[in-house]
Amino acid sequence: MGKQLFMLPEIDREKTKAAVESALDMYRFYLLTVHEDQLPKVTATYSLIPPAFSNQFHSSTEQDVADSFEEKELH
């Protein structure tokens, strides 16, 4: 149990931290360029109304893509 199967390489913590912060800054910037209604939902939603079951599959991602295409066609 004390034996390691592989060795992890040493990392430069400061360079890694700078790279991660840079990536997060870029992500936050891109978030500002997207309309709020087009952002993905990152929290769970709950409803007391049970879902309507049908043979159609519908997701918010598919709806966002369809809306994006419609918006491009209008411009």
C-alpha positions in Angstrom: 0.0 0.0 0.0 3.0 2.3 0.6 4.3 1.7 -2.9 3.5 4.3 -5.6 2.4 3.1 -9.1 3.8 6.2 -10.9 5.5 9.4 -10.1 3.8 12.8 -10.7 6.1 15.4 -12.4 7.1 18.5 -10.4 5.2 21.6 -11.5 6.1 25.3 -11.3 3.3 26.4 -8.9 3.7 30.1 -9.8 3.5 29.5 -13.6 0.6 27.1 -13.1 -1.3 29.6 -10.9 -0.7 32.4 -13.5 -1.9 30.2 -16.3 -5.1 29.2 -14.5 -5.8 32.8 -13.5 -5.3 33.9 -17.1 -7.7 31.2 -18.3 -10.3 32.2 -15.7 -10.0 35.9 -16.6 -10.5 35.0 -20.3 -13.6 32.9 -19.4 -15.0 35.8 -17.4 -14.5 38.1 -20.3 -16.2 35.8 -22.7 -19.1 35.5 -20.3 -19.7 39.2 -20.7 -20.0 38.9 -24.4 -22.9 36.4 -24.2 -26.5 37.4 -23.6 -27.7 36.3 -20.1 -30.5 34.2 -21.5 -28.0 32.2 -23.6 -25.8 31.3 -20.7 -26.0 27.6 -19.6 -27.8 26.9 -16.4 -25.3 25.7 -13.7 -27.7 25.2 -10.8 -30.4 22.6 -10.4 -34.0 23.7 -10.8 -37.0 22.1 -9.0 -40.6 22.3 -9.7 -43.7 21.0 -8.0 -45.4 20.5 -11.3 -44.5 17.0 -12.7 -42.9 16.9 -16.2 -45.1 16.2 -19.2 -43.9 13.0 -20.8 -44.0 12.7 -24.5 -42.0 11.2 -27.3 -40.3 14.6 -28.0 -36.9 15.3 -26.5 -36.2 18.9 -25.6 -33.3 20.5 -23.9 -32.3 24.0 -23.1 -29.0 23.5 -25.1 -30.9 22.5 -28.2 -33.2 25.5 -27.8 -30.2 27.8 -27.4 -28.7 26.5 -30.6 -32.0 26.9 -32.5 -32.3 30.5 -31.2 -28.8 31.2 -32.2 -29.4 30.1 -35.8 -32.7 32.0 -35.9 -30.9 35.2 -34.7 -28.2 34.8 -37.4 -30.8 34.3 -40.1 -32.5 37.6 -39.1 -29.2 39.6 -39.4 
